[in-house]
Amino acid sequence: MQVQESKKGTVLVVAPRGRLDASTAGEFQRRLSASIDGGETRILLDFSDLTNISSAGLRTLLAAAKRLQGRNGQFAICGLRENVASAFKRSGFHEIIKIFPDESAALASYI
């Protein structure tokens, strides 16, 4: 999995490409944790290029969301492909993590 990061104002946009599964979740979690430990409190995950997510990937997101919540941070996801959105709905994650159709809508929510 490749990950691209960029800053949009005060929001760190993290855009993984490929699969977020048991083989990539650990590294992705370390990367998110390092960003949070480095002071990032507003993180947007752009999943436009994420092709698949497993339960290990979902756990990574939950851990990051909880860490940010404990620091009064904001965490959101945008650009879910149909199969990834389906995994969010099956797991109930769509009810606990803010999901937006695209980056612009998500960034507007951080204002």
N, C-alpha and C positions, 0 to 999 in steps of 0.2 A: 504494500500500500504506500502510495506517495501522499504527502501532506503539504499543502501550500498555506502559508499564513500571511495575513496582511492586516494593517490597522486602518480602520475607517472611523476617523475621529477618535472617540474613547473606546471603541469596540474592537476586540481582537476577532477577526474572521478566520476560522480554521476550516480549510476545505480539503477533506480526504478524497482520494481517488482510488477506486478498487473495492476491496472487501474489508469489512470490519468484523473479524471473526476471531476464533480462539488463537490463531497464529499471529494476528496483528493487534489484538486488543491490548495486550500488555504494554507494548511500545506506545500506542496511542494514549493510554491512560497515563503513562509516565510523561508524555509530552504535555497533556492537559494539566497534570499536577504541577509540572515545572512552570507553566504559564501562570497558574493560580498562585503558586508560591512566590513567583516573581512580581506579584502585585496586580495581575489582571483580575478585574472584577466584573467585566462585561465581555462575555464570550458568545459568539454566534458560530454555530457549526453549519456550514453550507454543504449539504449532502447531494448537490446536483450531480456529482460524479461518483457517488457511492453506489455500487452495483448490488451489494448484499450486506445484510447485518445479521449476526447470530445473537444468541442469548449472551454470549461473552461480550460482544460489542454493546449490547443494551446495558449490561451491568456497568460497563465503563462510563456510559453516559449518566447513569444514575449516580454513580460515585462523584463525578465532576459536578453535577447539579447540586448535590447535597453539600459538597465543600463550598461552592459559591454561595449557597443559601446561608450557610453559617457565617459568611463574611458580608452579608447583605449585598451580594452580587446578583447579576442577571445572567441567565443562560437561556438560549433559544436555538432552534434548529430551523433551517429553511431548505427548500428545494428537494423534498423527498420524492424519489421515484416511486412508482406504484407498488412494486414488491417490497420496498423498504417501508413505505407507509402502511402496508398491510401488516408487516411485522410489528410496527408500533401499535396498531389497533388491536391485534391479537394479544399483545402483552399488557395493554392498558397504559402504555407510556404516553399516548396522545393526550391523556388526561392529567399527567403530572409534569410534562415538559411542554413549554410553549412552542408551537409549530406554525411557521408562516409559509406561504406559497413560494416566496422568493426573497432575495436579499434585501431589496428596497423596502418591502413591507416589514421585514424583521428589523432593519436598521431604524425605521421610523418609530418602532415601539420602544426603542432605547432612549428616546428624547424625553 
